[in-house]
Amino acid sequence: GFTVKSGVNYNLNEYMNVFLNLGYLSKAPRFNNVIDRNNNFFLGIENEKIKAIEIGYGYKYSQYAANLNFYYTKWQNKPLDRGIRVLSTEDEDLTANINGIDALHKGIELDFIYKIHKNLDFEGLISLGDWKWNSGDTVRIYDDQGNIFEKQYFNAKGVHVGDAAQSQYAASLKYQIKNKLWFKDNRLYLKGRFTYFSRHYADFNPFSLNYEYNIEPFDANGNPRESWLIPDYYTVDLHAGYSYKINKIRIDWRFSLLNALNAIYISDAQNNSDFGPGAYGDFDAKSATVFFGLPRRYNLSLKITI
């Protein structure tokens, strides 16, 4: 694979700037899309192709700073997290990638900071995405000799991409002080962060939108059915750090208390799972399998720089 990126920035004045970024990626597939659990190579190994454009605006003045950007990404040949099982001419189970699945990711992001006091910062983040599958086709699966032995049809155009929250809102307060009371070049900070996640669809196989799976692939309005929408959730994290110098040695302590309120939430889900307790194909909570978010936990680290 390879990556080509380019960008340009123009300063409107000393406080404002605009920028444009372009990128093209030919991305090698992940390892679990190359070799299956039986140590056999997948059929149909091809690179992903990603074309991206980003337009943004920046503002910085006195105690305020903000960045606003819009992104538009065409993700072509996006592989499923798991390949599909196919039966070769030798009655041997094989795994194949489904090439030709395209997705369109677009959205807007805003991050800002307001310096309430020289030692106190308020930071915010808003990320609103609109990620949808953008293709429907008959996929032909070939063996290594170029012989076709299976065809599968799918149509997921307009269905939201799962496996990530498409809306996120975050706010944090950071208090930082510098002094020379105990050691040289002391720095102490305390930070609290609140993050809210919304519009998180369960991951699903676009090929499940197929009458061959005995599933009604369209809703009452004639649109392809969406995967199950995971309930919104939030987390609260607390962070602290202290750094100082002893002679020429820098010491950095870091402490994090993650999910401080011990919230119970679903962080990931698989739509229409074979392992779900409900009827396969209901596109709801009872037909999904889920991962719960991690409970309250902490992390303590020490870094010594000589």
C-alpha positions as CSV (number, residue, x, y, z in Angstrom):
1,G,0.0,0.0,0.0
2,F,0.9,3.7,-0.1
3,T,-0.3,7.0,1.1
4,V,-0.3,10.4,-0.6
5,K,-1.2,13.5,1.4
6,S,-1.1,17.2,0.7
7,G,-2.4,20.3,2.3
8,V,-2.4,24.1,2.1
9,N,-3.0,26.7,4.8
10,Y,-3.7,30.4,4.4
11,N,-3.5,32.9,7.2
12,L,-6.4,35.5,6.8
13,N,-4.8,37.6,9.5
14,E,-2.9,37.1,12.7
15,Y,-6.0,35.6,14.4
16,M,-7.7,33.5,11.7
17,N,-6.6,30.8,9.2
18,V,-8.2,28.5,6.7
19,F,-6.8,25.2,5.4
20,L,-7.5,22.4,3.0
21,N,-6.1,18.8,3.2
22,L,-6.3,16.1,0.5
23,G,-5.4,12.4,0.9
24,Y,-5.4,9.2,-1.0
25,L,-4.6,5.9,0.7
26,S,-4.1,2.4,-0.7
27,K,-4.4,0.5,2.5
28,A,-3.2,-3.1,2.9
29,P,-5.9,-5.2,4.6
30,R,-5.8,-6.1,8.3
31,F,-4.2,-9.4,9.3
32,N,-7.6,-10.9,10.1
33,N,-8.7,-10.2,6.5
34,V,-5.6,-12.1,5.2
35,I,-5.3,-15.3,7.1
36,D,-8.3,-17.0,8.8
37,R,-8.5,-19.0,12.0
38,N,-7.5,-22.2,10.2
39,N,-4.3,-20.6,8.9
40,N,-5.6,-20.4,5.4
41,F,-5.3,-17.4,3.2
42,F,-8.5,-15.5,2.4
43,L,-9.8,-15.5,-1.1
44,G,-10.0,-12.1,-2.8
45,I,-7.3,-10.1,-0.9
46,E,-7.4,-6.6,-2.2
47,N,-6.3,-3.2,-0.8
48,E,-8.8,-0.7,0.6
49,K,-8.9,2.7,-1.3
50,I,-9.6,5.8,0.7
51,K,-10.1,9.3,-0.8
52,A,-10.4,12.1,1.7
53,I,-10.8,15.9,1.7
54,E,-10.9,18.2,4.7
55,I,-11.7,21.9,4.9
56,G,-11.2,23.8,8.0
57,Y,-11.1,27.2,9.8
58,G,-9.1,28.2,12.8
59,Y,-9.4,31.1,15.2
60,K,-7.1,32.2,18.0
61,Y,-7.3,35.4,20.0
62,S,-6.4,36.3,23.6
63,Q,-7.9,33.6,25.8
64,Y,-10.0,31.9,23.0
65,A,-9.0,29.4,20.4
66,A,-11.2,27.2,18.2
67,N,-10.9,24.9,15.1
68,L,-13.8,24.0,12.8
69,N,-13.4,21.4,10.1
70,F,-15.6,19.5,7.6
71,Y,-14.4,16.1,6.2
72,Y,-15.6,14.0,3.3
73,T,-14.2,10.6,2.8
74,K,-15.0,7.9,0.2
75,W,-14.0,4.5,1.6
76,Q,-13.9,2.0,-1.2
77,N,-13.5,-1.7,-0.9
78,K,-14.0,-1.6,2.8
79,P,-13.7,-5.2,4.2
80,L,-16.0,-6.6,6.7
81,D,-14.6,-7.4,10.2
82,R,-15.1,-11.0,9.4
83,G,-14.9,-12.7,6.0
84,I,-17.7,-15.0,4.8
85,R,-17.5,-18.7,4.7
86,V,-17.7,-20.3,1.3
87,L,-17.6,-23.8,0.0
88,S,-15.0,-24.5,-2.7
89,T,-15.2,-27.2,-5.3
90,E,-13.3,-29.6,-3.1
91,D,-15.9,-29.3,-0.4
92,E,-13.4,-27.4,1.8
93,D,-14.6,-24.5,3.9
94,L,-12.8,-21.4,2.9
95,T,-13.0,-17.7,3.9
96,A,-13.4,-14.9,1.4
97,N,-13.3,-11.1,1.6
98,I,-16.2,-9.3,0.1
99,N,-14.7,-6.7,-2.2
100,G,-16.6,-3.8,-3.7
101,I,-18.3,-2.6,-0.5
102,D,-18.1,1.2,-0.4
103,A,-18.9,3.7,2.4
104,L,-19.2,7.4,2.6
105,H,-18.0,9.2,5.7
106,K,-18.7,12.9,6.1
107,G,-19.1,15.1,9.1
108,I,-18.2,18.3,10.9
109,E,-16.0,18.7,14.0
110,L,-15.5,21.6,16.4
111,D,-13.0,21.9,19.2
112,F,-12.3,24.9,21.3
113,I,-10.6,26.2,24.4
114,Y,-11.4,29.1,26.7
115,K,-8.8,30.2,29.2
116,I,-10.9,31.2,32.2
117,H,-7.8,32.0,34.3
118,K,-4.1,31.8,33.6
119,N,-4.2,28.4,35.3
120,L,-7.7,27.2,34.4
121,D,-8.8,26.0,30.9
122,F,-12.2,25.0,29.7
123,E,-12.1,22.7,26.6
124,G,-15.0,21.4,24.4
125,L,-15.5,19.1,21.5
126,I,-18.4,18.4,19.2
127,S,-18.2,15.8,16.5
128,L,-21.2,15.1,14.2
129,G,-20.8,12.4,11.6
130,D,-22.9,10.9,8.9
131,W,-21.4,7.6,7.9
132,K,-23.3,5.4,5.5
133,W,-22.8,2.4,3.3
134,N,-22.8,3.6,-0.3
135,S,-23.1,0.5,-2.5
136,G,-25.1,-2.5,-3.6
137,D,-24.0,-5.1,-6.1
138,T,-23.7,-8.7,-7.0
139,V,-20.3,-9.9,-5.7
140,R,-18.6,-12.8,-7.4
141,I,-16.1,-15.0,-5.5
142,Y,-13.3,-16.6,-7.4
143,D,-10.8,-19.2,-6.4
144,D,-7.0,-18.9,-6.9
145,Q,-7.3,-20.2,-10.4
146,G,-9.8,-17.6,-11.4
147,N,-12.8,-19.9,-11.4
148,I,-16.1,-18.4,-10.0
149,F,-17.9,-20.7,-7.6
150,E,-20.2,-18.4,-5.6
151,K,-22.3,-15.2,-6.1
152,Q,-23.8,-13.0,-3.4
153,Y,-26.0,-10.0,-3.7
154,F,-26.2,-7.1,-1.3
155,N,-27.7,-3.6,-1.1
156,A,-26.8,-1.5,1.9
157,K,-26.9,1.9,0.2
158,G,-28.0,4.6,2.7
159,V,-27.7,2.3,5.7
160,H,-25.6,3.8,8.6
161,V,-22.2,2.3,9.2
162,G,-22.0,0.6,12.6
163,D,-19.3,0.0,15.2
164,A,-18.6,3.6,16.2
165,A,-20.6,6.5,17.8
166,Q,-21.3,9.0,15.0
167,S,-22.0,11.8,17.4
168,Q,-19.7,12.8,20.3
169,Y,-19.8,15.7,22.8
170,A,-17.1,16.3,25.3
171,A,-16.2,19.0,27.9
172,S,-13.3,19.2,30.3
173,L,-11.8,21.5,32.9
174,K,-8.0,21.6,33.4
175,Y,-6.2,23.3,36.2
176,Q,-2.4,23.6,35.9
177,I,0.1,25.4,38.1
178,K,3.8,25.9,38.0
179,N,6.0,26.6,41.0
180,K,9.5,26.1,42.5
181,L,8.5,25.3,46.0
182,W,10.0,21.8,46.2
183,F,11.9,21.0,43.0
184,K,13.0,22.7,39.9
185,D,10.5,23.4,37.1
186,N,7.4,21.9,39.0
187,R,4.2,21.3,37.0
188,L,1.0,20.1,38.4
189,Y,-2.3,19.6,36.6
190,L,-5.8,18.2,37.4
191,K,-8.3,17.5,34.6
192,G,-11.9,16.2,34.5
193,R,-13.5,15.2,31.3
194,F,-17.2,14.4,30.4
195,T,-17.9,12.6,27.1
196,Y,-21.3,11.7,25.7
197,F,-21.7,9.2,22.9
198,S,-24.8,9.1,20.6
199,R,-26.0,7.5,17.3
200,H,-23.9,4.4,17.8
201,Y,-25.2,1.7,15.5
202,A,-24.4,-2.0,16.0
203,D,-22.0,-3.5,13.6
204,F,-23.7,-5.7,10.9
205,N,-23.1,-7.6,7.8
206,P,-24.5,-5.8,4.7
207,F,-25.2,-9.2,3.2
208,S,-27.9,-9.8,5.8
209,L,-30.1,-7.4,3.8
210,N,-30.9,-10.2,1.5
211,Y,-34.0,-12.4,1.1
212,E,-31.8,-15.4,0.9
213,Y,-31.2,-15.0,4.7
214,N,-35.0,-15.1,5.2
215,I,-34.9,-11.5,6.4
216,E,-37.1,-8.7,5.2
217,P,-34.4,-6.3,4.0
218,F,-36.7,-3.2,3.8
219,D,-38.6,-1.2,6.4
220,A,-42.2,0.0,6.1
221,N,-41.1,3.0,4.0
222,G,-39.2,0.9,1.5
223,N,-35.7,1.8,2.8
224,P,-33.0,-0.7,3.7
225,R,-33.2,-1.7,7.3
226,E,-30.9,-0.1,9.8
227,S,-28.9,-2.1,12.4
228,W,-29.9,-1.8,16.0
229,L,-29.1,1.6,17.6
230,I,-27.2,1.2,20.8
231,P,-28.5,3.3,23.7
232,D,-26.6,6.6,24.3
233,Y,-24.1,6.6,27.0
234,Y,-21.5,8.8,28.7
235,T,-18.3,8.5,30.7
236,V,-16.5,10.7,33.3
237,D,-12.7,10.5,33.5
238,L,-10.3,12.2,35.9
239,H,-6.7,12.8,35.3
240,A,-3.8,14.3,37.3
241,G,-0.1,14.7,36.7
242,Y,3.0,16.1,38.4
243,S,6.4,16.6,36.9
244,Y,9.6,18.1,38.2
245,K,13.4,18.0,37.8
246,I,16.1,16.7,40.1
247,N,19.3,18.0,38.7
248,K,19.0,17.1,35.0
249,I,16.6,14.2,35.5
250,R,12.9,14.8,34.8
251,I,10.3,12.9,36.7
252,D,6.7,12.6,35.4
253,W,3.9,11.1,37.4
254,R,0.5,10.4,35.7
255,F,-2.7,9.1,37.3
256,S,-6.1,8.5,35.5
257,L,-9.4,7.4,37.0
258,L,-11.4,6.1,34.1
259,N,-15.2,5.8,34.1
260,A,-15.1,7.5,37.5
261,L,-18.9,7.2,38.1
262,N,-18.8,3.4,37.2
263,A,-21.4,3.9,34.5
264,I,-22.9,0.7,33.0
265,Y,-23.1,1.0,29.2
266,I,-22.8,-1.0,26.0
267,S,-19.7,0.0,24.1
268,D,-20.0,-2.4,21.1
269,A,-22.6,-4.7,19.5
270,Q,-23.1,-7.1,16.7
271,N,-26.4,-6.9,14.9
272,N,-28.3,-10.1,14.1
273,S,-25.8,-12.3,15.8
274,D,-26.0,-16.0,15.5
275,F,-25.2,-16.1,19.2
276,G,-28.0,-13.7,20.2
277,P,-30.9,-14.9,22.4
278,G,-33.6,-13.5,20.1
279,A,-34.7,-14.3,16.6
280,Y,-32.1,-13.8,14.0
281,G,-33.1,-10.9,11.7
282,D,-35.1,-8.8,14.1
283,F,-32.6,-5.9,14.0
284,D,-33.2,-5.1,17.6
285,A,-31.6,-5.6,21.1
286,K,-32.7,-9.2,21.6
287,S,-31.1,-10.3,18.3
288,A,-27.8,-8.6,19.1
289,T,-24.7,-9.6,21.1
290,V,-23.0,-6.9,23.0
291,F,-19.8,-5.9,24.8
292,F,-20.3,-3.8,28.0
293,G,-17.9,-0.9,28.7
294,L,-15.2,-1.4,31.2
295,P,-16.1,-0.4,34.8
296,R,-14.3,2.1,37.0
297,R,-10.5,1.6,36.8
298,Y,-7.3,3.5,37.3
299,N,-3.9,3.8,35.7
300,L,-0.7,5.1,37.4
301,S,2.5,5.6,35.5
302,L,6.0,7.0,36.1
303,K,8.3,8.3,33.4
304,I,12.0,9.1,34.1
305,T,13.9,11.1,31.5
306,I,17.7,11.3,31.8
